[in-house]
Amino acid sequence: MLSLEGMRVLDLTQHLSGPYCTMILGDLGADVIKIEKHDGDDQRKLGPFVNGESSPFMAINRNKKSVTLNLKSGEGKRIFLDLAKSADVVVENFRPGIVKSLGIDYESVKRVNEGILYCSISGYGQTGPASQKGGFDIMAQGMTGLMDMNSEEGERPSKIPISLHDIGAGLMSLYSILSAYIFKLKTGAGQHIDVSLVESGLALTVAEAAAYFVNGTVPKVSGTRNHLSAPYQAYRAKDGYLIVGAGNQKLWEIFCKEVIERPDWIADSRFGKVSDRIGHADDLEELIEAVLTQHEIGYWLAKMDKAGVPGGPINSYDAALRDPHMLAREMVVEVEHPKAGNVKTLGIPAKMSVTPGQIRFPAPTLGQHTDEILNTILGLQQGEIDSLRLARTI
Amino acid sequence: MLSLEGMRVLDLTQHLSGPYCTMILGDLGADVIKIEKHDGDDQRKLGPFVNGESSPFMAINRNKKSVTLNLKSGEGKRIFLDLAKSADVVVENFRPGIVKSLGIDYESVKRVNEGILYCSISGYGQTGPASQKGGFDIMAQGMTGLMDMNSEEGERPSKIPISLHDIGAGLMSLYSILSAYIFKLKTGAGQHIDVSLVESGLALTVAEAAAYFVNGTVPKVSGTRNHLSAPYQAYRAKDGYLIVGAGNQKLWEIFCKEVIERPDWIADSRFGKVSDRIGHADDLEELIEAVLTQHEIGYWLAKMDKAGVPGGPINSYDAALRDPHMLAREMVVEVEHPKAGNVKTLGIPAKMSVTPGQIRFPAPTLGQHTDEILNTILGLQQGEIDSLRLARTI
C-alpha cells in the first residue's frame, strides 16, 4: 500500500527543485505525469550519461511518466487543461509570469478545476522586489547568507557543496502540497502555493536567526567547532580526523576517564563547566590531539562506542555510500532502466511501516508515456494521437 | 483557516530535529502538545537568552503548548497514554530503545489507539548496525560524506555551517507524517515512521549520488564553481565578490555582449561551447575578473539585471535578514513572548493562498499549559492536578 495512491500530479517542472518534490510524491504513490517540451527537461542534457540517458535526470525522475507537449500551441494548452480537469496537483517552476503568458496559470486551471492545488516554485517567489529575476541555487545561496557563512574571511566564497536551496524548496513545496491536500480532502478547497528558493534556504537557518536577532552574531565558517559545546568537533588522530561529541557534562567526564584516560582533566579549572571548555577550546584541542594522535581512528571510535561517548568517522562520500549501516538501511538500491540498464540510486530515507515509499518504476525516457496518457486519461484514439504528433503538438 | 486544524500531536522531542518538524505542524494548524521532563527540553539551556528564555528554543517551539510530565513514573506514563488516546500523531527523538523501556513505544501506544501515527527520529534509525549509537548532527555530517565534501584536502574538516541533518530529518519526518495522515484519513490505519539523521542527510545528495554511481566521482569542496556550467560561480569585482550565472549558451552570449562588452569572446575557441568553458574555467575567471574588478558589485548587478543575465550578491547573514526582498516576503516577523517580550523570528517560507501557515502564539514557558491540558483533555480537576504536582508526576 502507498499513502498517496489516487493523487494525480501534473508536473511541469524541470531542473532540480520541482523534480525532487514530485519524485517524493511519486515514491509515496502519487500518479505523477511529467509534461516536457519537445527537447525535454533541461536536466536531461546534464551528464554523466549512461547509454545516452542523463544520470542526474534518472536519479530525480523515477516513479514519473513522461508526456511531451508543446504548451506554446493552442492545442497543447487545451490538452494540458483537459488533463488538469482530473488532476489534484499542478507543480511548476517557470520564472514568474511565464505560466500566465501561456494561459496555464493557477487562475486558468482553477476555471476548469476549482479544487486544484497549484504549486509554483521560483528563485525569489511570485511577489516582492526581486520576484522577476531568474534565480538558481547558487544565487539563492548567495542571497540567504549561506554561501558567506560557509566561506573563509577574505577568501573566494565557497558554496555549500550540494544544491541546498533547490532541495530545500522541493521539500517545502512537498509538505505544503501535502497539507493543502489534507485540507482539500476535508473541504474540497483548492489553493495556490508560492515557494521560493531563497525563503526555503533561509528557513533552514532557524537557530542562526535566533542568535542573530538577540545579539547580532553573524555566523561564519566555524570549521567543525560548535559554539555551544566542547569537546564537540573534529580532532586529529594518527591517520586522519574523527569526530568527538561529548556534548554534556556527564559525557565529558566519561570521555576523560574511559576514552582519553586523563581523569585529572575533570578537575582542571580551564575545563570545569561547558562554558569553560568552550572558552579554552584551543587548549582543549591541543591536549586532546596530543593523546588522539597516538592511535588510529578505528581504535578511538571503538573506545568511544564502548564508553557510550558519541563519536564517528568523517567519511568521504564514497565511503558513506559503502558504509555497512547505510547498506543495511537500503540507502543504495538498483533500478532497471529500459535504456540505461541497471542503475544504482539512493533508496527511500524515511521508513514507513504500513505505506513504505517505493521505487515502482525507473525515470521515463522522453515522451515514453505520451500515447498511454492521452489514451487512458483523455480517451484519444491512435489516429488523433498521430495527428497531434504530426502537428508537433506532442 | 489552517490546513491541519483538528490534528493533535504529542511531541516528546527535544533539541532540533523533532522540534523543527512539530513547529511546522503547528504553523499549519495542528494542536501540538510538547511533553517535557521537569527541567525541560535540553534546548532551553542554550543561549543566547532573553530575560532567561533561550532564543534558539523560542525560535523552534512556537505554536506549541508545554506540559511537564515525568515519564519515568507509572502515573506519568499513564497520563501520557491517556493523552495518546485522543492524539493523531506522536513524535519522539530519544535514542532507540528508550521509549520501549519507558513503555511508551509504538506498540504500547497502539494498544490504546490503533490509528496512531508514531514517528521516531534518531541519529542512525531504529535498525542496522549503528542504530544503538548516539548521533548528533555533526556525526551525521561526518558519516554521510557531507563534511568531507565541504572540506579542503589535508585541512581540518569543516562542517556545513547549519545543522543540516537535524533540519533534514525534521523535514523528512514532516512529509512522512503528512502522507501517513492522508492514508489515515482514508483508511483509519496508523503506522510507525522511522527517520534518521544520516539517511535524511544522504537523501539531500541525490545529484551527487547519481554522478558517483556512474563514474565514481567523489565530490570535494568546489569553491563556487559548478561542474556542469561556466561562467557560473563567484567572481571578484572592485569591492568584493558577486555571482554570475550565465548558465546556458544564450545567456553566455548576452553576458559577453551586454554585460562584459567583449563580444569577441563568443568566437574564442576556448569558450565556444559550455564544455569548452568548463575546460578553460581558469582562463575564463582571469579574463572576466580583469573586467569585473574595474567596477563595483552594484554596477555589475544592475547591468546583469538589465540584460536578464542571472546574477546576485553574496550577502553576509545580517545583510540577508535586512534584504528588502526578504522583508517584503515577510521572512522576518515579531512575536510577543510573555517573558522575553517582542522577539524577532523567521517568518513562514511557503505561501499558501487559502490556508497560510501562521504564528499563532509564541513558544511556551516550561509547563505553561500543564493544568490546561490535563483539565481540558483528561478532565482532571484542580485538586487532582495539585496532587500530581506534589508527587512530582507533573
Chai-1 contact restraints between the chains, C-beta under 6 A:
chainA,res_idxA,chainB,res_idxB,connection_type,confidence,min_distance_angstrom,max_distance_angstrom,comment,restraint_id
A,S3,B,S179,contact,1.0,0.0,6.0,A-B,restraint_1
A,S3,B,A180,contact,1.0,0.0,6.0,A-B,restraint_2
A,S3,B,I182,contact,1.0,0.0,6.0,A-B,restraint_3
A,S3,B,F183,contact,1.0,0.0,6.0,A-B,restraint_4
A,L4,B,S179,contact,1.0,0.0,6.0,A-B,restraint_5
A,L28,B,S179,contact,1.0,0.0,6.0,A-B,restraint_6
A,L46,B,L228,contact,1.0,0.0,6.0,A-B,restraint_7
A,P48,B,A211,contact,1.0,0.0,6.0,A-B,restraint_8
A,P48,B,V214,contact,1.0,0.0,6.0,A-B,restraint_9
A,P48,B,N215,contact,1.0,0.0,6.0,A-B,restraint_10
A,V50,B,V214,contact,1.0,0.0,6.0,A-B,restraint_11
A,S55,B,A210,contact,1.0,0.0,6.0,A-B,restraint_12
A,S55,B,V214,contact,1.0,0.0,6.0,A-B,restraint_13
A,P56,B,A207,contact,1.0,0.0,6.0,A-B,restraint_14
A,P56,B,A210,contact,1.0,0.0,6.0,A-B,restraint_15
A,A59,B,V206,contact,1.0,0.0,6.0,A-B,restraint_16
A,A59,B,A210,contact,1.0,0.0,6.0,A-B,restraint_17
A,I60,B,V206,contact,1.0,0.0,6.0,A-B,restraint_18
A,G125,B,R329,contact,1.0,0.0,6.0,A-B,restraint_19
A,G128,B,H325,contact,1.0,0.0,6.0,A-B,restraint_20
A,G128,B,A328,contact,1.0,0.0,6.0,A-B,restraint_21
A,G128,B,R329,contact,1.0,0.0,6.0,A-B,restraint_22
A,P129,B,P324,contact,1.0,0.0,6.0,A-B,restraint_23
A,P129,B,H325,contact,1.0,0.0,6.0,A-B,restraint_24
A,P129,B,A328,contact,1.0,0.0,6.0,A-B,restraint_25
A,A130,B,H325,contact,1.0,0.0,6.0,A-B,restraint_26
A,G134,B,P310,contact,1.0,0.0,6.0,A-B,restraint_27
A,F136,B,G245,contact,1.0,0.0,6.0,A-B,restraint_28
A,I138,B,I243,contact,1.0,0.0,6.0,A-B,restraint_29
A,I138,B,G245,contact,1.0,0.0,6.0,A-B,restraint_30
A,M139,B,I243,contact,1.0,0.0,6.0,A-B,restraint_31
A,M139,B,G245,contact,1.0,0.0,6.0,A-B,restraint_32
A,M139,B,G312,contact,1.0,0.0,6.0,A-B,restraint_33
A,G142,B,I243,contact,1.0,0.0,6.0,A-B,restraint_34
A,G142,B,G312,contact,1.0,0.0,6.0,A-B,restraint_35
A,G142,B,P313,contact,1.0,0.0,6.0,A-B,restraint_36
A,G142,B,I314,contact,1.0,0.0,6.0,A-B,restraint_37
A,M143,B,G312,contact,1.0,0.0,6.0,A-B,restraint_38
A,M143,B,N315,contact,1.0,0.0,6.0,A-B,restraint_39
A,T144,B,A320,contact,1.0,0.0,6.0,A-B,restraint_40
A,G145,B,N315,contact,1.0,0.0,6.0,A-B,restraint_41
A,G145,B,S316,contact,1.0,0.0,6.0,A-B,restraint_42
A,G145,B,Y317,contact,1.0,0.0,6.0,A-B,restraint_43
A,G145,B,A320,contact,1.0,0.0,6.0,A-B,restraint_44
A,M147,B,I314,contact,1.0,0.0,6.0,A-B,restraint_45
A,D148,B,I314,contact,1.0,0.0,6.0,A-B,restraint_46
A,D148,B,S316,contact,1.0,0.0,6.0,A-B,restraint_47
A,M149,B,P161,contact,1.0,0.0,6.0,A-B,restraint_48
A,M149,B,Y317,contact,1.0,0.0,6.0,A-B,restraint_49
A,N150,B,P161,contact,1.0,0.0,6.0,A-B,restraint_50
A,R156,B,G223,contact,1.0,0.0,6.0,A-B,restraint_51
A,P157,B,T224,contact,1.0,0.0,6.0,A-B,restraint_52
A,P157,B,A234,contact,1.0,0.0,6.0,A-B,restraint_53
A,P157,B,Y241,contact,1.0,0.0,6.0,A-B,restraint_54
A,P157,B,I314,contact,1.0,0.0,6.0,A-B,restraint_55
A,S158,B,G223,contact,1.0,0.0,6.0,A-B,restraint_56
A,K159,B,T224,contact,1.0,0.0,6.0,A-B,restraint_57
A,I160,B,I160,contact,1.0,0.0,6.0,A-B,restraint_58
A,P161,B,M149,contact,1.0,0.0,6.0,A-B,restraint_59
A,P161,B,N150,contact,1.0,0.0,6.0,A-B,restraint_60
A,P161,B,P219,contact,1.0,0.0,6.0,A-B,restraint_61
A,P161,B,S222,contact,1.0,0.0,6.0,A-B,restraint_62
A,I162,B,L204,contact,1.0,0.0,6.0,A-B,restraint_63
A,I162,B,T205,contact,1.0,0.0,6.0,A-B,restraint_64
A,I167,B,L204,contact,1.0,0.0,6.0,A-B,restraint_65
A,L171,B,L171,contact,1.0,0.0,6.0,A-B,restraint_66
A,M172,B,P349,contact,1.0,0.0,6.0,A-B,restraint_67
A,M172,B,A350,contact,1.0,0.0,6.0,A-B,restraint_68
A,L174,B,Y175,contact,1.0,0.0,6.0,A-B,restraint_69
A,Y175,B,L174,contact,1.0,0.0,6.0,A-B,restraint_70
A,Y175,B,Y175,contact,1.0,0.0,6.0,A-B,restraint_71
A,S176,B,A350,contact,1.0,0.0,6.0,A-B,restraint_72
A,S176,B,M352,contact,1.0,0.0,6.0,A-B,restraint_73
A,L178,B,L178,contact,1.0,0.0,6.0,A-B,restraint_74
A,L178,B,S179,contact,1.0,0.0,6.0,A-B,restraint_75
A,S179,B,S3,contact,1.0,0.0,6.0,A-B,restraint_76
A,S179,B,L4,contact,1.0,0.0,6.0,A-B,restraint_77
A,S179,B,L28,contact,1.0,0.0,6.0,A-B,restraint_78
A,S179,B,L178,contact,1.0,0.0,6.0,A-B,restraint_79
A,A180,B,S3,contact,1.0,0.0,6.0,A-B,restraint_80
A,I182,B,S3,contact,1.0,0.0,6.0,A-B,restraint_81
A,F183,B,S3,contact,1.0,0.0,6.0,A-B,restraint_82
A,F183,B,T355,contact,1.0,0.0,6.0,A-B,restraint_83
A,L185,B,L185,contact,1.0,0.0,6.0,A-B,restraint_84
A,A189,B,V354,contact,1.0,0.0,6.0,A-B,restraint_85
A,Q191,B,M352,contact,1.0,0.0,6.0,A-B,restraint_86
A,Q191,B,S353,contact,1.0,0.0,6.0,A-B,restraint_87
A,Q191,B,V354,contact,1.0,0.0,6.0,A-B,restraint_88
A,H192,B,S353,contact,1.0,0.0,6.0,A-B,restraint_89
A,I193,B,M352,contact,1.0,0.0,6.0,A-B,restraint_90
A,D194,B,K351,contact,1.0,0.0,6.0,A-B,restraint_91
A,V195,B,A350,contact,1.0,0.0,6.0,A-B,restraint_92
A,E199,B,M331,contact,1.0,0.0,6.0,A-B,restraint_93
A,E199,B,P349,contact,1.0,0.0,6.0,A-B,restraint_94
A,S200,B,P349,contact,1.0,0.0,6.0,A-B,restraint_95
A,L202,B,M331,contact,1.0,0.0,6.0,A-B,restraint_96
A,A203,B,P349,contact,1.0,0.0,6.0,A-B,restraint_97
A,L204,B,I162,contact,1.0,0.0,6.0,A-B,restraint_98
A,L204,B,I167,contact,1.0,0.0,6.0,A-B,restraint_99
A,T205,B,I162,contact,1.0,0.0,6.0,A-B,restraint_100
A,V206,B,A59,contact,1.0,0.0,6.0,A-B,restraint_101
A,V206,B,I60,contact,1.0,0.0,6.0,A-B,restraint_102
A,V206,B,L346,contact,1.0,0.0,6.0,A-B,restraint_103
A,A207,B,P56,contact,1.0,0.0,6.0,A-B,restraint_104
A,A209,B,L346,contact,1.0,0.0,6.0,A-B,restraint_105
A,A210,B,S55,contact,1.0,0.0,6.0,A-B,restraint_106
A,A210,B,P56,contact,1.0,0.0,6.0,A-B,restraint_107
A,A210,B,A59,contact,1.0,0.0,6.0,A-B,restraint_108
A,A211,B,P48,contact,1.0,0.0,6.0,A-B,restraint_109
A,F213,B,K344,contact,1.0,0.0,6.0,A-B,restraint_110
A,V214,B,P48,contact,1.0,0.0,6.0,A-B,restraint_111
A,V214,B,V50,contact,1.0,0.0,6.0,A-B,restraint_112
A,V214,B,S55,contact,1.0,0.0,6.0,A-B,restraint_113
A,N215,B,P48,contact,1.0,0.0,6.0,A-B,restraint_114
A,V218,B,S316,contact,1.0,0.0,6.0,A-B,restraint_115
A,V218,B,Y317,contact,1.0,0.0,6.0,A-B,restraint_116
A,V218,B,D318,contact,1.0,0.0,6.0,A-B,restraint_117
A,P219,B,P161,contact,1.0,0.0,6.0,A-B,restraint_118
A,P219,B,Y317,contact,1.0,0.0,6.0,A-B,restraint_119
A,S222,B,P161,contact,1.0,0.0,6.0,A-B,restraint_120
A,G223,B,R156,contact,1.0,0.0,6.0,A-B,restraint_121
A,G223,B,S158,contact,1.0,0.0,6.0,A-B,restraint_122
A,T224,B,P157,contact,1.0,0.0,6.0,A-B,restraint_123
A,T224,B,K159,contact,1.0,0.0,6.0,A-B,restraint_124
A,L228,B,L46,contact,1.0,0.0,6.0,A-B,restraint_125
A,A234,B,P157,contact,1.0,0.0,6.0,A-B,restraint_126
A,Y241,B,P157,contact,1.0,0.0,6.0,A-B,restraint_127
A,I243,B,I138,contact,1.0,0.0,6.0,A-B,restraint_128
A,I243,B,M139,contact,1.0,0.0,6.0,A-B,restraint_129
A,I243,B,G142,contact,1.0,0.0,6.0,A-B,restraint_130
A,G245,B,F136,contact,1.0,0.0,6.0,A-B,restraint_131
A,G245,B,I138,contact,1.0,0.0,6.0,A-B,restraint_132
A,G245,B,M139,contact,1.0,0.0,6.0,A-B,restraint_133
A,P310,B,G134,contact,1.0,0.0,6.0,A-B,restraint_134
A,G312,B,M139,contact,1.0,0.0,6.0,A-B,restraint_135
A,G312,B,G142,contact,1.0,0.0,6.0,A-B,restraint_136
A,G312,B,M143,contact,1.0,0.0,6.0,A-B,restraint_137
A,I314,B,G142,contact,1.0,0.0,6.0,A-B,restraint_138
A,I314,B,M147,contact,1.0,0.0,6.0,A-B,restraint_139
A,I314,B,D148,contact,1.0,0.0,6.0,A-B,restraint_140
A,I314,B,P157,contact,1.0,0.0,6.0,A-B,restraint_141
A,N315,B,M143,contact,1.0,0.0,6.0,A-B,restraint_142
A,N315,B,G145,contact,1.0,0.0,6.0,A-B,restraint_143
A,S316,B,G145,contact,1.0,0.0,6.0,A-B,restraint_144
A,S316,B,D148,contact,1.0,0.0,6.0,A-B,restraint_145
A,S316,B,V218,contact,1.0,0.0,6.0,A-B,restraint_146
A,Y317,B,G145,contact,1.0,0.0,6.0,A-B,restraint_147
A,Y317,B,M149,contact,1.0,0.0,6.0,A-B,restraint_148
A,Y317,B,V218,contact,1.0,0.0,6.0,A-B,restraint_149
A,Y317,B,P219,contact,1.0,0.0,6.0,A-B,restraint_150
A,D318,B,V218,contact,1.0,0.0,6.0,A-B,restraint_151
A,A320,B,T144,contact,1.0,0.0,6.0,A-B,restraint_152
A,A320,B,G145,contact,1.0,0.0,6.0,A-B,restraint_153
A,P324,B,P129,contact,1.0,0.0,6.0,A-B,restraint_154
A,H325,B,G128,contact,1.0,0.0,6.0,A-B,restraint_155
A,H325,B,P129,contact,1.0,0.0,6.0,A-B,restraint_156
A,H325,B,A130,contact,1.0,0.0,6.0,A-B,restraint_157
A,A328,B,G128,contact,1.0,0.0,6.0,A-B,restraint_158
A,A328,B,P129,contact,1.0,0.0,6.0,A-B,restraint_159
A,R329,B,G125,contact,1.0,0.0,6.0,A-B,restraint_160
A,R329,B,G128,contact,1.0,0.0,6.0,A-B,restraint_161
A,M331,B,E199,contact,1.0,0.0,6.0,A-B,restraint_162
A,M331,B,L202,contact,1.0,0.0,6.0,A-B,restraint_163
A,K344,B,F213,contact,1.0,0.0,6.0,A-B,restraint_164
A,L346,B,V206,contact,1.0,0.0,6.0,A-B,restraint_165
A,L346,B,A209,contact,1.0,0.0,6.0,A-B,restraint_166
A,P349,B,M172,contact,1.0,0.0,6.0,A-B,restraint_167
A,P349,B,E199,contact,1.0,0.0,6.0,A-B,restraint_168
A,P349,B,S200,contact,1.0,0.0,6.0,A-B,restraint_169
A,P349,B,A203,contact,1.0,0.0,6.0,A-B,restraint_170
A,A350,B,M172,contact,1.0,0.0,6.0,A-B,restraint_171
A,A350,B,S176,contact,1.0,0.0,6.0,A-B,restraint_172
A,A350,B,V195,contact,1.0,0.0,6.0,A-B,restraint_173
A,K351,B,D194,contact,1.0,0.0,6.0,A-B,restraint_174
A,M352,B,S176,contact,1.0,0.0,6.0,A-B,restraint_175
A,M352,B,Q191,contact,1.0,0.0,6.0,A-B,restraint_176
A,M352,B,I193,contact,1.0,0.0,6.0,A-B,restraint_177
A,S353,B,Q191,contact,1.0,0.0,6.0,A-B,restraint_178
A,S353,B,H192,contact,1.0,0.0,6.0,A-B,restraint_179
A,V354,B,A189,contact,1.0,0.0,6.0,A-B,restraint_180
A,V354,B,Q191,contact,1.0,0.0,6.0,A-B,restraint_181
A,T355,B,F183,contact,1.0,0.0,6.0,A-B,restraint_182
